[in-house]
Each structure stands twice: as C-alpha cells, then as structure tokens.
Amino acid sequence: MSTPAALLDVRGVSFSYGSVHAVSDVSLSVAPGAFVGLIGPNGAGKTTLLDCISGVASPSRGRITFAGTEIQGKPLHAIASKGLIRTFQASRVFSRMSVLSNLMCGPRNQRGEGLLAAILGFGRDDQVASLHKARRMLRQFSLSEVCENLGSALSGGQSRLTELARALMAEPVMLLLDEPFAGVSPENRTRLVQELRALREDDAMTVLMVEHRLEMIEELCENVIVMGEGRVIASGTMSDLRQNRTVVDAYLGTT
C-alpha cells in the first residue's frame, strides 16, 4: 500500500527573533487524516513553528506546503481560507460577543453585510444555514446554556470549547491546536477529549497538536514529533520516545 502524500509538508523552516534562533531548519510532514502531537520543553520552538505554518509569522528560510500549495509568508486569513485553521495558546474568543456570535464568525468566505446585500437578501440562506449549524455545535459542545453569555464571562474550559467549535464552523481541512488543554477544568477536559477523539476518528480531519500534558498526547496522537532548542530531535509513538535517551534528556528529564 502506498503512503499518502503529505497534506502539510514543512521543509527546512527557520525563524529568528533577532539573534535567537527559535526554529532552526525544521522539517516534518503530516499525512491526510493523521492526528500528530508536537511536544518539547518550554522554549523548544513549538508555538513559533505553528506561527510560521499558520501565517502569524513569516519564516526566514524554508518551504511550507499545504494541500499542494506553498503557503510560507502568506497572511493568516489567506491560509485559513484554504482550510488550515489555527487555535492559540491563550484562548482567543471575542470577549464582547456572545458564544453564539463567536461561532457565527467561524464560517469561511462569508459574503459580509452591506446595504445592497441586505435589501436584496444576498447570503441570507447561507446565514440561516450557519445559524442552524452553530446551534448544533452549541449542543454538541454542551454550550447551549451559555450561548448568550459574553466571551469575557466564560471559564477557561468554556473558552477552549468555544474556540474549537468556532474553528469547526469553518469546516477545516486541518487544525493546528496550540495547548488546547491549558487552563481547562477536569470536567471540561473530559468534554474536550471526547470532541478531539471524535475528530481523530473522522478520516477527513487532520490535526497537528502542541500539548504539554503527555497523557493527552498519548491518548489522542498516533505519532509524536519532539522539538528541542528549535529543532526536531525525534519522532515516533510515546512508547518509543520514552526509550529515546535524547528525548529523555531534553524533555522528560535524565534517568
């Protein structure tokens, strides 16, 4: 059986903050439908790599290909429009908008609003369809009871669930998740695990996830990539990586 072509392919990517080499000559690939973990100690370059992939930062060197198209240096919105959707280390819900309104911001390529569009009803059917989908998402993520609450009133776990639901409203081809379990209570963590497990079982969804909770990585990810000091130092299953002395020394502590 032939190996599927990579959906995301990163080749020789580097990025520096002044004299600090946050990412140095990183190469990795993610196959369609894969659920891949990205781990490493603080300062390893994981979030900066996601910044380069998602368009938050422009790499100084290297090539990033998504679905056969080079995307390095393109802005965040242009990359998101291709179906590569990013969540952030600090949850970014719109604090002065309701949960429902946050979700309604999710769909890609919305027509927007204008006087002529309002008079002629352009996009009305799409908006109604998005509203129905948003309400399904609220039920799925157990957010219906807080759907009218402002983003600023949400707990950490509710913010994470809202952010993930909003990302799914965009019908992504691939998700980049940056520490999705940070600041999440045990109850909401269980809900989030359920939703991510459902995504893993969906062959149409591809995920690259940064996470410090290794038990979550082991439960959710088939393959794990380890970064240290801006470079990829190992990859494999968590079981394999526990036996890798380079990983043990760099991330898990010396034996």
N, C-alpha and C positions, 0 to 999 in steps of 0.2 A: 504494500500500500504506500503510495507516495505521500510525502509530508506536505501539508497545505502551505501555500505561500503565506508569508507573514502579513498580517493586517497592519501592524505597526513595526517599522524597521528603523532602528537608530544605529548610525554608523559613525564612529569617531567623533562624537559630540563633545565639545569643550565649552566651558563658560567660566569667566573670572570676574570677581569683584575687586578691581584694582590689582593688587599683587597676590590676592588669594585665589587659588585655583579650586573653585567649588566643584566643578565637574571636569574631569581630565580624560579625554579620549575614550568615552563610554560607548560601547556597542551592545545592543540587545535586540531581541525580536520577540513579538507576541503573535501567536497564531490565532486565526479566527476562532471564536468560541472558547478561548483559554481564559482561565482565571489565575493570574500570576501575582505573586506577592513580591514586594520590593522592601527589603529590610536593611538595617545597618545602624550603627551608633549615631548619636546626635552629631551633626556636622559632616555626615558622610556624603552629602550632596543629593539626597533623595528628592527633597522638595524642589531644589534648583533644577534637577533633571525634569521633573514634571512641569516646571515653569517653561523650560525650553521646548518641551513637546507640545504644550498647550497654547503657546504663543504669548505667555506672560513675559518671557524673556527671549531674546534672540541669541542663539549660540554664536560664539566667536569662530567656531570651526565645526565641520561635520555636516552630515546629511540626515534628515528625518523624513521618512516616507510613510504616509498613511493611505491605505487603500489604493496604492499605486501612484500617489501624487506627492511630490515633495512639498513639505509644509514649513520647513525651518524658516524663521524670520517673518512668517505671516502673522497678522494680528489675531488676538484671541477670538473675536467674533467670526472671522473668516474660517478659522479652524473648527470652531463649534458648528458652523453651518454645514460642515462636511460630515457631522455626526460624531465627532470626538469631543466629549463633554467632560468637564473637569469640576471636581469639588475641591474645597480648600481646607487647610489645616485648621484654621479658625472658621467656624461655620459662617457662611455669608448669606443669611436670609435678609430680606429687606425689612428693616426694623419698624418702619412706619406704615407697612402694608399688612393686611390680614394674611393668614395662612393660605386661604383660597386665592387671594390676589397674587401671592408669591407663586403659586402653582400655575396660574394663568399667564405668568411671564415666561414659562418654560418652553412652549412650542417654538420650533424653529420656523424662520421665514414667514413670520406674521406680516400681514399687509399693513398693519398700523391703522391709525384713525385720522380722518380728515373730514372737512365739511362735505365735499362731494361724495366721499365714500359713505358717510352717514346718511345723506339724502337718498342715494341710490341703493344702499344696503349691501355694498360690496363687502365680502368677507363675513357676512352675518352667519351663514351656515357653518363656516369654519369655527367661528367663535362659539356657537352653540355646541358644536361637537367637542371643542376643547373644554367647555364648561362641564359637559357630561363626563368626560374623561377625568377631569380634575376631581369631581365628586367621587368617582370610582377609586381614585388614588387616595383620597381622604379616608374612605372606608378601609381600603387595603392596609394603610399605614396606621390605622387607629387614630386618626387626627380629626375625625368629624366633629368631636365635641369642642375642639379648639379652633375650628375653621375660621371663625370671625375674630379670633384673637390677633393682636398685632405681633409681628415678629419679635419685638422687644420684650414681650411678655412670656415667651416660650422658655422652657427649660433647655438645658444643653442637649438632652436626648431628643426632645421635640424638634429642636432646630436642625439636628442631624437628619431626622426622618423627613422633615420638610424639604431640606436641601436635596436629599436623594430622590424624593417624589418629584420635585421640580425638575431635576435632571432627567428623570424618566419621561416626563411630559414632552421632552424634546425628541423622544424616540431615538436615543443614541445608538450608534453602531458600536461604540466603545466608550467605557467610562474610565477616567483617571480619578481614583479616590485617594485623598491625602488624609491619613489618620482618621477614618470615619468613626472610630470608637472613642476618640478623645472627648472627655467631659460627659460621657453618656452613663446614666444610671444603670444598675443591673437589670431593671425591668425593661427599659428601652433598649438596652444592649441585646436582650433576648429577641425583641421585635426586629431589631436591625439585622441580627444574624439570620433570622428567618427570611427576611427580604433578600439579603445577599445570597443566601443558599438557593433561593428560588431563581435569582439571576444566574447563578452558576449552572443550574440545571437547564437554563434556556440556551440552546445551541446558537441562537442568533446574537447573544450578548458576549462581549469580550471585555475583560476588566484587568487593569493594572492597579494594584492597591498598595500604598505605603501604610504600614501599621507597625507600632511598637509592641502591641500585645501579640506575642508569638503564638499563643494558643489559638487566637483568631486566625492568624495566618495559616497555621497547621490545619485547622478545621476547614478553611474555605479555599485554600490555594493548592492546585496540583503541583505547580512549580514555583520555586522561590529564587529570586536574584538578590545577592548580597552586595552592598556597596560599602567601601571603606576609604576614607580620605579622597573622595571624589572619583573613585574607580570601581569597576565591577571586579570583585575578588573571588566570587564563587557563584554557582547556581546548582539547583537540584531540589530534591524534596527536603523537608525539615529534618527527616530522619537521616538523610545523607549529610546534611550540613552540620548536624551535631557531632559527626565523626570527623569533620574537616578542621584540622588544627588551626589553619589560617583564620577561619570563621570564629572558632572558639576564642582565639587570642584577641581578635579585633572587635568582637561584638558580645559574645557570651561570657567573656572572662577566661583567664587562664585556668587550666586544670591543675 
